[in-house]
């Protein structure tokens, strides 16, 4: 009987752990958007990633969030 109780408790705990993480998947783009190299890989790259995220839709049932930054060639 004790084994059955432990099995039931572990099953309930594992099911709640699966649903606990509803955070979106984050994709980061860090490139030069203001210097000499911005022409080759600047804001257009960020826009291309944004379009790819929109085309793909949810991944593994989660939303996808785009984060981007300018490293200013430093």
C-alpha positions as CSV (number, residue, x, y, z in Angstrom):
1,X,0.0,0.0,0.0
2,X,2.9,2.4,0.8
3,X,4.4,1.8,-2.6
4,X,1.1,2.7,-4.3
5,X,0.9,6.0,-2.3
6,X,4.4,6.9,-3.2
7,X,3.8,6.2,-6.9
8,X,0.6,8.3,-6.8
9,X,2.4,11.2,-5.1
10,X,5.3,11.2,-7.5
11,X,2.9,11.1,-10.5
12,X,1.0,14.1,-9.2
13,X,4.2,16.1,-8.5
14,X,5.6,15.3,-12.0
15,X,2.4,16.5,-13.7
16,X,2.4,19.8,-11.9
17,X,6.0,20.4,-12.7
18,X,5.3,20.1,-16.4
19,X,2.7,22.8,-16.4
20,X,4.6,25.2,-14.1
21,X,6.9,26.6,-16.8
22,X,4.8,28.9,-19.1
23,X,7.6,31.3,-19.9
24,X,8.2,32.1,-23.6
25,X,11.2,30.8,-25.5
26,X,13.6,33.8,-25.9
27,X,15.7,34.3,-29.0
28,X,18.4,36.9,-28.8
29,X,20.1,38.8,-31.6
30,X,23.1,41.0,-30.8
31,X,24.8,42.7,-33.7
32,X,26.1,46.1,-34.8
33,X,23.2,48.4,-35.7
34,X,24.9,51.8,-35.6
35,X,28.5,51.4,-36.9
36,X,30.2,50.6,-40.2
37,X,29.1,46.9,-40.1
38,X,25.4,47.9,-39.6
39,X,24.9,47.8,-43.4
40,X,25.7,44.1,-43.6
41,X,24.0,42.9,-40.5
42,X,22.0,45.6,-38.8
43,X,18.3,46.1,-38.2
44,X,17.6,44.0,-41.2
45,X,18.8,40.9,-39.4
46,X,16.5,41.7,-36.4
47,X,13.6,42.1,-38.8
48,X,14.4,38.8,-40.6
49,X,14.4,37.0,-37.2
50,X,11.1,38.6,-36.3
51,X,9.6,37.4,-39.6
52,X,10.9,33.9,-39.0
53,X,9.3,33.8,-35.6
54,X,6.0,35.0,-37.0
55,X,6.1,32.4,-39.7
56,X,7.0,29.6,-37.3
57,X,4.4,30.3,-34.7
58,X,4.5,28.7,-31.2
59,X,7.4,26.3,-30.5
60,X,6.5,23.3,-28.3
61,X,3.3,25.1,-27.4
62,X,5.1,28.2,-26.1
63,X,5.3,31.7,-27.5
64,X,8.6,33.0,-28.8
65,X,10.0,36.3,-27.7
66,X,12.7,38.3,-29.6
67,X,15.3,40.2,-27.7
68,X,17.9,42.3,-29.6
69,X,20.7,44.6,-28.7
70,X,23.4,46.8,-30.4
71,X,26.9,45.8,-29.3
72,X,28.2,49.1,-30.8
73,X,31.2,47.2,-32.2
74,X,32.8,47.0,-28.8
